[in-house]
């Protein structure tokens, strides 16, 4: 089981990033959460098989059509998740 923390920077708020990521995570069978940060980034923790997590990370580098991702910072992390949650704030 692979667990990664993502910090996604660029034009990623107000472009349906969180909901799109939630849908992609569910499609891939990835658990965790995603939320906006006060500084305009999107933060997520994703957990699943190596292949599924890597696929979601690859998706995050582009995001939904209106997003303009400039940087994705990855950090190993820990946690236990039963689904994928779109959080506020």
C-alpha positions as CSV (number, residue, x, y, z in Angstrom):
1,X,0.0,0.0,0.0
2,X,1.5,3.3,-1.1
3,X,0.5,6.6,0.6
4,X,1.5,10.0,-0.7
5,X,0.9,13.6,0.2
6,X,0.5,15.9,-2.8
7,X,0.7,19.7,-2.9
8,X,-0.5,20.9,-6.3
9,X,0.3,24.5,-7.3
10,X,-0.8,26.7,-10.2
11,X,-4.3,27.7,-11.3
12,X,-6.0,24.8,-9.4
13,X,-8.8,26.4,-7.4
14,X,-12.1,27.3,-9.0
15,X,-11.6,24.9,-11.9
16,X,-13.3,21.8,-10.4
17,X,-10.0,20.2,-9.4
18,X,-11.2,18.7,-6.1
19,X,-14.3,17.1,-7.6
20,X,-12.4,15.9,-10.7
21,X,-9.7,14.3,-8.5
22,X,-12.3,12.7,-6.3
23,X,-13.9,11.1,-9.3
24,X,-10.6,9.9,-10.8
25,X,-9.5,8.5,-7.4
26,X,-12.8,6.5,-7.1
27,X,-12.3,5.2,-10.7
28,X,-8.8,4.1,-9.8
29,X,-9.8,2.6,-6.4
30,X,-7.6,5.1,-4.5
31,X,-8.6,6.3,-1.0
32,X,-7.7,9.5,0.8
33,X,-8.8,13.1,0.6
34,X,-8.4,16.4,-1.3
35,X,-8.8,20.1,-0.2
36,X,-8.0,23.6,-1.1
37,X,-5.4,25.5,0.9
38,X,-5.6,29.1,1.9
39,X,-2.6,30.1,-0.4
40,X,-4.4,28.9,-3.6
41,X,-3.0,25.4,-3.9
42,X,-4.7,22.0,-3.6
43,X,-3.5,19.5,-1.1
44,X,-4.3,15.7,-1.2
45,X,-3.4,12.5,0.5
46,X,-3.8,9.4,-1.7
47,X,-3.5,5.8,-0.8
48,X,-3.7,2.6,-2.8
49,X,-1.7,0.2,-4.9
50,X,1.5,1.5,-6.4
51,X,0.0,1.5,-9.9
52,X,-3.2,3.3,-8.9
53,X,-1.5,6.0,-6.8
54,X,1.1,6.5,-9.6
55,X,-1.8,6.9,-12.1
56,X,-3.6,9.5,-9.9
57,X,-0.3,11.4,-9.4
58,X,0.1,11.4,-13.2
59,X,-3.4,12.8,-13.5
60,X,-2.7,15.5,-10.9
61,X,0.1,16.8,-13.1
62,X,-2.5,17.9,-15.6
63,X,-5.7,18.0,-13.6
64,X,-9.1,18.9,-15.2
65,X,-9.3,20.9,-18.5
66,X,-9.4,24.4,-16.9
67,X,-6.5,23.8,-14.5
68,X,-3.0,24.9,-15.2
69,X,-0.7,22.9,-12.9
70,X,2.7,24.4,-12.4
71,X,4.1,22.0,-9.7
72,X,3.2,18.8,-7.8
73,X,5.3,18.2,-4.7
74,X,5.2,14.6,-3.4
75,X,6.0,13.4,0.2
76,X,5.6,10.0,1.7
77,X,3.1,9.9,4.5
78,X,0.9,7.6,6.5
79,X,-2.8,7.2,7.3
80,X,-5.7,4.8,6.9
81,X,-8.7,5.8,4.7
82,X,-11.9,4.0,3.7
83,X,-12.9,6.2,0.8
84,X,-12.0,9.3,-1.0
85,X,-13.2,12.6,0.5
86,X,-13.5,16.1,-0.9
87,X,-12.8,18.4,2.1
88,X,-13.4,22.1,2.5
89,X,-10.7,24.4,3.7
